[in-house]
Amino acid sequence: MREDSPSAERNREPIAAALAPLLPTRGTVLEIASGTGQHAWHLARRFPALRWQPSEADPEALPAIAARPPLPNLLPPLRLDVLADALPAADATLCVNLLHIAPWAVTQALLARAPGALLLIYGPFLRADRPTAPSNLAFDADLRARNPAWGLRALEAVAVEAARHGWSAPAVTEMPANNLLLALRR
């Protein structure tokens, strides 16, 4: 059964537009934590010269990802836990809305293990040099109430951890709904 996320539907085109100048022209993009598969499907349609490999740690999500209409450059979804599984080779790695709904260890593993020379991370972040939107503060409090290991990550902490694993300082793109797109290279 195919599932849709309203926020993925709203954000898919702004994400695609921000990714356009960053993505390689050819190769494979591994998406970590594909959720409903909406982003992988939309991006595969938008960037047909790239192969898109969706993945998800939750095996119950895989049928929804696989239920999307077939595209020649959209690979079957993989069950993939960034903490435990070997990550497949890829030219770039994309992660949309994961870091804040996972323990910090997932961020560390992603930064340590992401394949390719480009890592793209989309989602809400806290920043030391800028006030945080009240909606993001409320979202952070809600996440931490549900699971103390969850919550918005500090951009600066992500940058420090990324540097430990050979990634460049993140190039930051402001996105709608108080989100950011981080582009890291190595």
Buried (B, 14 or more C-beta within 10 A) or exposed (E): EBBEBEEBEEBBEBBBEBBEEBBBEEBBBBBBBBBBBBBBBBBBBBBEEBBBBBBBBEEEBBEBBBEBEEEEBBBEBBEBBBEEEEBEEBBBBBBBBBBBBBBBEBBBBBBBBBBBBBBBBBBBBBEEEEEBEEEBBEBBEEBBEEEEEBBBBEBBBBBEBBBEBEBBEBEBBEBEEBBBBBBBBE
